Every structure is written in C-alpha cells, then in structure tokens.
Amino acid sequence: MDGEELVLPSDVQVTIINKNVMIPIRVVAENLKFKVDWNQQARTVKIQQDQQTISLTVDQKQAMVADKQVTLNTAPQILNKTLVVPIRFVSEQMGLKVRWNNQDKIVYLTNTSKEPAIDPGKSSGKGDSTSTAQVTDIQFANNQLVLSTDGAVQPIVTTLKYPDRLVVDLPGATFGDISQPLDQGLNGKLDVSGYPNVTEVRYSLFKREPAQVRIVVELNNVKNVQYSHNLIADKLIIDLNVAGDNVTPAPVTPVGDSGRKVVVIDPGHGGSDPGTISITNKPEKEYNLALAHKVQALLLNEPNIELVMTREGDTYPTRPERVQLANQLNADVFVSIHGNSVKSAPQATGTETYYYQRSNSKELATIIHQRLLKAMGLRDRGVKNGNLEVIRDTTMPAVLLEVGFLSNVLDEELMSSDDVQMRAAQAIADGIKEYLGL
C-alpha cells in the first residue's frame, strides 16, 4: 500500500475465490486502518472510513454502500472461522486505487488522496522531463553495484540495520529503457544467488515528484560493511567490502544404506533477523534456538536418526539456504520452530502448525501438533495449510510450528520456562519418531 509492503501475521491467509482476491476482515481493520464492526447474530460487517460506510453480509452478494444497494462478484465468506471480503470492492469504495499483478500475484493499493498528479503520458516513470537522469541498467557482480545512467547523478548512500542493508538513493532520477524487468509498481529484483553475504538487491521508483530511484542491497550475516563509489562516464560503481559471519550450513552427508532417518531441525530467524519481539522485549530468535537445542539433545540420543540443525548459534542462514540444506540431504523430515505474535491483539493465544499441500506433510503436522498441544496446554488454533517458503520449497514432509504467542503475557511466560520448553521439545521429538515409525 502506497509503496510499502503490508506484512501480515503468519496466521492470516489471503485467498482467491472466483478470480477475486479475498482478505480476512482483520487485515481491513489492522492494516488498511478502516473501522470494522461485526454483528455475529446478523452475520454482517460494517466498514467505515471517514464519511463512507459499507455493509456486507456473509454469503450474500448484495451489499450496501451508504444507502445504495450494489451487487458483488463474490460474496463475503467464512473460511477457517475467519471472515474474508473482496479486497478490490472494499478498497475502491474507500477511495483506494487497486492494481493487480497477475504474474507475481501482488495487489497494489494506492491512496488517491496522497497520489501526486502525474502527466498520464509519463506515469510509467520513464522520460520525465523534470528528471536529470534516467537509469538504464543495474548490475551486481564481484561485490560491485554498477548503475548506468544517461546523465549526471549525485547518489546518497546510507546503511541501515534490522536487517542490515545498503540504500542507494538517486534524487532526480527515473527509469529509462532499463534492461532489467519492472513490475506494474515499478519495482524489480536482481539475481544474487551466488553471493552468500547478499540476500537481495531490489530497485524501485521510490518517489515520483520529485523523482527518485532507490536501490536496496540487503545483507546477510554481516559484521561490517564498507563501501566507496565512483562516477566513471555514465556509470556509478559502488564497491562493497563485506565481512560476514560465513554461516552457510555445512552439508552433512546422510548415512547411505544404514537405514537412519535424516531429520532437519530449523530454529527460525537468527543473526541479523531477530524475528518478532516479545511483549517483554526479547527477540523470537532466542526462544526458537533454545527450544531447538532441547529437541536436538533428545534426537541425538536416537540411534536411528541422523540429526541436522540449520543453525547452532545466533547466525542467519537465509530461507533458501535452509531449504537447500534439507533438499541436498534428501532429509526425511523438516521441522521449523517459531513463536507467533500479533502485537495489535495481545489477547491472541494458542498453538498452531503449518504444512504445505502435501498429504504426508499434513500427517506429520497433525501428529506433532496433537502432542505439542498437550505439552503447552494452550488454545488449539489448528493445523493449517500455509504458503511459507521453508515448508513449500522443501521436498520432504515439512512443518512449521507456531508454538505460542510471544505477544501474549501468559503464552510468553510459558514459552520462556525451561520446564515447559523441555515438555515441548519432548512432544516434538516424540511426534517425529511416531511419524517415522521409530
């Protein structure tokens, strides 16, 4: 929305029904900041923004906008005990402009009251006569960011933390006939898979009036970064001297014909990525690692299990690296450990488990979830299908555990207890063994 990614809670699922993107009503309230009133008895929801009011009813295509009745393409529905509504209808009625990128499945929302007036012939960000330069090429190689422009630029280079990144702003610049792809929101990314200390290089038309291109180099496991830049003819060259943690997981060769099962335990986040911050101001990464170490200690005693950790300390293997490790090992089971959080709803509580579409993953998720529920004694939030990278791109049965809510006082107290962690670890280990038939 307005160029900023809306990061949704892990238990929020956006879905497509009859070619309509549907969002949970809590996204409307928490992220779009509209006022929402839900009438459980009448199964109606009223959404308000300034003087505009929309009334929707579950399973009915007829809606009221102010005092006028309109017909929806798809009726609001309740999925997994959550009310979902069509994002285009709600957003457009509230004065937002909606664009859909079908290739990447991204919805772009723009607040038209804030959107600058742009000559329609120049709305792509290319050829703006007020700009001093156009960016025509962006490359990253040999730890150098190389930008080609058709005019003079005065870069502003800054470093930011959490996560560590280098930000290059080019005031007065737009995109020309750039070699790299741009999506409808005038954003793009480079392939940096060969650079372990660089997670991502992304670029965008950050501002339109005045124009400004921004390039962000997101860094991985970086202790120190130094940079210098040079202007050579039409090229801006930024050299990165990056000192990293060198934490790419070392491959572990499973025992070939021994019959041992390979289990990968993944403590979520770590290093420069703290995860969520608990209600007592502690990073999720510490909880994930503490519980994972207890699971590790239990499974190392199992003669029929080859145990591998994606991280042993406060380091940050990227999500693709975690996936690659498990796939290279041809692991039998992958378990990712996390703590949940909804800071805007500190009353949220419970344990939930995610799998991705594969039936064997659902079986693993169900077995571990039932044991973990008994160990934690928290509300059962269910076993859910989730489109999460570490369980989607792994090729073996894989689950992601949201053990409890670090944003809830009582949940966090339980989750931080060594005794409860030990019970949870035993539940996870026993669930893995049951699934593997050990």
Salt bridges, closest charged atoms under 4 A:
ASP11 OD2 - ARG26 NH1 3.05
ASP11 OD2 - ARG381 NH2 2.71
GLU30 OE2 - ARG26 NE 3.70
ASP59 OD2 - ARG43 NH2 3.37
GLU92 OE2 - ARG88 NH1 3.08
GLU115 OE2 - LYS97 NZ 2.98
ASP164 OD1 - LYS161 NZ 2.79
ASP169 OD1 - ARG214 NE 2.68
GLU200 OE2 - LYS189 NZ 2.91
GLU200 OE1 - ARG202 NH1 2.62
GLU218 OE1 - ARG202 NH1 2.88
ASP266 OD1 - ARG322 NH1 2.68
ASP273 OD2 - HIS269 ND1 2.86
GLU284 OE1 - HIS269 NE2 3.24
GLU284 OE2 - HIS338 ND1 3.34
GLU302 OE2 - LYS433 NZ 3.17
GLU306 OE1 - ARG260 NH1 2.98
ASP314 OD1 - LYS285 NZ 3.15
GLU352 OE1 - ARG381 NE 3.26
GLU352 OE1 - LYS384 NZ 2.77
ASP380 OD1 - HIS369 NE2 2.81
GLU389 OE1 - ARG319 NE 3.14
ASP393 OD1 - ARG392 NE 2.91
ASP418 OD1 - LYS294 NZ 3.66
ASP430 OD2 - ARG371 NH1 4.00
GLU434 OE1 - ARG371 NE 3.03
